[in-house]
Amino acid sequence: YYDDFFEKVWKSYPRKLNKSAVTQKAKKELYEAGEKAVLGAVNSYIAEIQENGTTERYIMYGSTFFNARWRDYIREPEVQLETKEESEEPVDYSNVEMRW
């Protein structure tokens, strides 16, 4: 079933080269990450390619992307902070983890 899942995500990738070089270990990791995460990473990479006007020769081979680099393109969900507009009380951020 790892192979079936991989076939599905492979179809969405823009530069389909060296398919046979994608390891079984990588296919398992892709499967475990789930379709939403993997296709999200593919779409993020495609968006980057389009934004930068990357020519085909500089687009990663599918094998490179799926064996090693797809995690670089997973987008973290945006954190939504709830604010109370009707209240003039200051918002307490003491329980929010700060990342620097």
C-alpha positions in Angstrom: 0.0 0.0 0.0 3.0 2.3 0.3 3.5 2.0 -3.4 -0.1 2.8 -4.2 0.1 5.9 -2.1 3.4 6.9 -3.6 1.9 6.5 -7.2 -0.8 9.0 -6.2 1.6 11.7 -4.9 4.1 11.1 -7.7 1.5 12.1 -10.3 1.2 15.6 -8.7 5.0 16.3 -8.8 6.2 18.6 -11.6 9.5 16.9 -12.6 9.1 13.2 -12.7 12.6 11.9 -12.9 14.4 8.9 -11.1 11.2 7.4 -9.8 12.9 4.1 -9.2 15.4 5.8 -6.9 12.8 6.6 -4.3 13.4 4.2 -1.5 10.9 2.0 0.2 11.8 3.8 3.5 10.9 7.1 1.9 7.6 5.7 0.6 6.8 4.5 4.1 7.5 7.9 5.6 5.4 9.6 2.9 2.5 7.2 3.7 2.8 7.8 7.4 2.9 11.6 7.0 -0.4 11.4 5.1 -1.8 12.7 1.8 -2.6 16.1 3.1 0.9 16.8 4.4 2.7 15.4 1.3 0.5 17.0 -1.3 0.7 20.2 0.7 4.5 20.0 0.5 4.3 19.4 -3.3 2.0 22.4 -3.7 4.2 24.6 -1.6 7.2 23.6 -3.8 5.2 24.2 -7.0 4.2 27.7 -5.6 7.9 28.5 -4.9 8.9 27.4 -8.4 6.2 29.7 -9.9 7.0 32.6 -7.7 10.8 32.4 -8.5 10.3 31.6 -12.2 12.5 28.5 -11.7 13.4 26.9 -15.0 12.9 23.2 -15.4 16.6 22.3 -15.2 16.7 23.7 -11.6 13.5 21.9 -10.4 14.4 19.0 -8.1 14.1 15.5 -9.5 11.1 13.7 -8.1 13.5 11.3 -6.4 15.4 14.1 -4.6 12.1 15.7 -3.4 10.5 12.5 -2.1 13.6 10.9 -0.7 14.9 13.9 1.2 13.4 17.4 0.7 9.6 17.2 0.9 9.7 18.0 4.7 11.3 21.4 3.8 8.0 22.4 2.2 5.5 21.5 4.8 3.7 24.6 5.9 2.8 24.9 9.5 -0.8 25.9 10.2 -1.1 29.6 11.0 -1.8 30.2 14.7 -4.9 32.3 15.2 -5.0 34.3 18.4 -8.4 35.1 19.7 -9.0 38.7 20.6 -12.0 40.2 22.3 -12.8 43.4 20.4 -15.7 44.4 22.6 -13.4 44.4 25.7 -10.8 47.1 26.4 -8.9 44.7 28.6 -5.3 43.9 27.6 -4.7 40.5 26.1 -2.7 38.2 28.4 0.1 36.6 26.4 1.9 35.1 29.4 0.8 31.6 28.3 1.9 31.9 24.7 5.2 30.2 23.8 7.6 32.6 22.2 9.8 31.4 19.4 12.9 33.4 18.5 
